[in-house]
Amino acid sequence: QVQLVESGGRLVQAGDSLKLSCAASGRTLDSFAMGWFRQAPGKEREFVGAITLGGGRPFYADSVKGRFTISRGNANNTVDLEMNSLQPEDTAVYYCAARTKPTLSVLARSTLYDYWGQGTQVTVSS
């Protein structure tokens, strides 16, 4: 199995940048894709972005496109989420997720992922 741990969430001000990291352990060579989701109080869990681990380009939700960037981290088995121009509406618990089986589906649905981290809180003040 795969274990995921998010880190980097904290309180920031509107306009700030913040980088979240997702560290994966276990059978990471079996992973096909990594995704980022977020959930604000009273709202459904929302897709943020995803990246396939075989060289595919990242893709993003419209709400964050142009502001957020997903990349392979410098540390082994790490995927980062770089967030720029943060706004209060970005406040949420951010989760990373892993899918192990290849799929042709667009990886924007939470049900497509097999493993989840515990989340890290990002709060953006105005």
Buried (B, 14 or more C-beta within 10 A) or exposed (E): EBEBBBBBBEEBEEEBEBBBBBBBEBEBEBBBBBBBBBBBEEEEBBBBBBBBBEEEEBBBBEBBEEBBBBEBBEEEBBBBBBBBEBEEEBBBBBBBBBBBEEEEEEBBEBEBBBBBBEBBEBBBEE
